[in-house]
Amino acid sequence: MFEVLDMTSVQDAVMWAVIMISFYAMLRKSQFANNSRTTFNPKEQLTRGDIQITEEGLIIDIQWSKTSQKHKNIHQIPLKRVEDCILCPVLAYSRMVTMLPALPGEPAFGLSDSKGKICAFSKSDIDKILHKLLVRCGMDTSQYSFHSLRRGGATCASAAGCTDSEICTIGNWASSCYKGYIKHSTDKLYYISSKWDFFANFPTDKHP
């Protein structure tokens, strides 16, 4: 995706930041986009003030989620800087805020209008932009949606050796239901099936 984007384009820089943050933080689309551009809710969707850039990376304060809808607790997600890597969420976000400054109470992600005010994306805006990006990449648009980023983040975290507790903490899952999202690679499935190689020691006529 990065290779087909133009990082001198504000829209592409914003979309790349959306993709990187959503992947690493395993965000739901509803956490930064509402049903329409005019119904953006700073108590539910991310604002610029909810994302802090630190020396080590980013700190994202999630005030609302599907599993916490009463604003009682702030779910904090730290994302560490990945040095010298185009897949660094901190680099993507820092590039975006430099190109598109905004006030703390304005949407974390969006595009500016004719008066310079940041207008939030609607959910359909995000879907349309991602669809066009998938087409540009030559990818099957029927196989991917924005939710693929949340699923992909959980899958990669699992492959990297993160525990159930760690994945649930970052993705703000109240249970282990996230396991249904994880798609193991072919190599991983071969590894799992290799656990049954003790059958090779059985006589042929006793194989199940």
C-alpha positions in Angstrom: 0.0 0.0 0.0 2.7 2.4 0.9 4.3 2.1 -2.5 1.2 3.3 -4.3 0.7 6.2 -2.0 2.0 9.7 -2.5 3.4 11.0 0.8 3.3 14.6 -0.6 -0.5 14.3 -0.8 -2.3 15.3 2.4 -5.1 12.8 1.8 -2.6 9.9 1.2 -0.6 10.9 4.3 -3.7 11.0 6.4 -4.9 7.7 5.1 -1.5 6.1 5.8 -1.6 7.4 9.3 -5.1 6.0 9.7 -4.0 2.6 8.4 -0.8 2.4 10.6 -2.6 3.6 13.8 -5.6 1.3 13.3 -3.4 -1.7 12.6 -1.0 -1.3 15.6 -3.6 -0.1 18.0 -6.2 -2.6 16.6 -8.8 0.2 16.4 -12.4 -0.1 15.4 -13.6 2.3 12.7 -16.1 3.8 15.1 -13.3 5.1 17.3 -12.3 7.8 14.8 -15.2 8.0 12.3 -19.0 8.4 12.8 -21.9 7.6 10.4 -21.6 11.1 8.9 -19.1 13.9 8.8 -21.4 16.2 10.8 -22.0 13.7 13.7 -18.4 13.5 14.8 -18.4 13.2 18.6 -15.2 14.2 20.5 -16.3 12.1 23.4 -16.4 9.0 21.3 -14.1 9.5 18.3 -10.4 10.3 18.6 -9.3 14.0 18.6 -5.8 15.3 18.1 -5.7 15.9 21.9 -6.2 12.2 22.5 -2.9 11.3 20.7 0.4 12.5 22.3 3.7 12.2 20.6 6.5 11.3 23.1 10.2 10.5 22.8 9.4 6.8 22.8 6.4 6.9 20.5 2.7 7.6 20.8 0.2 7.5 23.6 -3.4 7.1 22.5 -6.3 7.8 24.9 -9.4 5.9 23.9 -12.4 7.5 25.7 -15.1 5.2 24.2 -15.3 1.8 22.7 -17.7 -1.0 22.0 -16.8 -2.6 25.3 -16.7 0.6 27.3 -19.5 3.0 26.3 -20.1 5.0 29.6 -16.9 7.0 29.5 -15.9 5.8 32.9 -12.4 4.7 32.0 -9.8 5.9 29.5 -8.1 3.0 27.7 -4.5 4.1 27.0 -2.6 2.5 24.2 1.2 3.2 23.8 2.7 2.6 20.4 6.5 2.4 20.3 8.6 4.1 17.6 10.0 1.7 15.0 13.3 3.2 13.8 14.1 3.4 10.1 10.9 1.7 9.1 8.2 2.8 6.7 5.7 0.8 8.8 6.3 3.0 11.8 3.0 4.3 13.2 4.8 7.2 14.9 6.4 8.3 11.6 3.1 8.1 9.8 1.3 10.1 12.4 4.0 12.7 12.8 4.1 13.3 9.1 0.4 13.8 9.0 0.3 16.3 11.8 3.1 18.3 10.2 1.3 18.4 6.9 -2.1 19.0 8.5 -2.0 20.8 11.9 -5.1 20.9 14.0 -6.4 22.0 17.4 -6.6 19.5 20.3 -10.4 19.3 20.0 -10.5 18.7 16.3 -10.8 15.2 14.7 -7.6 13.2 14.9 -8.0 12.2 11.3 -9.7 14.1 8.5 -9.2 16.8 5.8 -9.4 20.5 6.0 -12.2 22.5 4.5 -11.9 25.9 2.7 -11.6 27.7 6.0 -8.8 25.4 7.3 -11.0 23.6 9.7 -10.5 19.8 10.0 -13.5 17.9 8.9 -13.9 14.3 10.2 -14.2 11.4 7.9 -17.5 9.5 7.9 -17.4 5.7 8.0 -18.4 5.6 4.3 -15.6 8.0 3.4 -13.1 5.6 5.0 -14.6 2.7 3.2 -14.4 4.5 -0.2 -10.8 5.7 0.2 -9.7 2.2 1.3 -11.5 0.6 -1.6 -9.7 2.9 -4.1 -6.4 2.1 -2.4 -7.0 -1.7 -2.6 -7.8 -1.2 -6.4 -4.6 0.7 -6.8 -2.7 -2.1 -5.2 -4.4 -4.7 -7.4 -5.9 -6.4 -4.4 -9.2 -8.3 -4.3 -11.6 -5.7 -2.7 -14.1 -8.5 -1.8 -11.5 -10.0 0.6 -10.7 -6.9 2.6 -12.4 -4.2 4.6 -11.3 -1.7 7.2 -11.9 -4.4 9.9 -9.1 -6.3 8.3 -6.7 -3.9 10.0 -8.0 -4.8 13.4 -7.9 -8.5 12.5 -4.4 -8.2 11.0 -3.1 -6.4 14.1 -4.3 -9.2 16.3 -2.9 -11.8 13.9 0.5 -10.2 13.8 0.6 -9.7 17.5 -0.2 -13.4 18.0 2.5 -14.4 15.5 5.0 -12.1 17.3 4.4 -14.1 20.5 2.1 -11.7 22.4 0.0 -13.4 25.0 -3.8 -13.5 25.0 -3.8 -10.9 27.9 -1.5 -8.5 25.9 -3.6 -8.7 22.8 -6.9 -8.2 24.7 -5.3 -5.2 26.5 -4.2 -3.4 23.3 -7.3 -4.3 21.3 -9.6 -3.6 24.3 -11.4 -6.9 24.0 -13.4 -7.9 27.1 -12.8 -11.6 26.3 -10.8 -14.0 24.2 -13.3 -13.6 21.3 -10.5 -11.9 19.3 -9.2 -15.4 18.7 -11.8 -15.8 16.0 -10.1 -13.0 14.0 -6.7 -14.6 13.9 -5.7 -16.2 10.7 -2.6 -18.4 10.9 -0.1 -18.6 8.1 0.4 -21.8 6.1 3.8 -22.3 7.9 2.1 -21.9 11.2 -0.5 -24.5 10.3 2.2 -26.9 9.1 3.9 -26.4 12.5 0.7 -27.2 14.3 0.2 -30.3 12.2 3.8 -31.4 12.8 2.9 -31.9 16.5 1.1 -35.0 15.4 4.2 -36.6 13.9 4.4 -39.1 16.8 1.9 -41.2 14.8 4.9 -42.0 12.5 6.1 -44.3 15.2 2.9 -46.3 15.2 2.6 -49.6 13.1 0.9 -48.9 9.7 -2.2 -50.9 10.6 -2.7 -48.8 13.7 -2.8 -45.4 12.1 -6.1 -43.6 12.8 
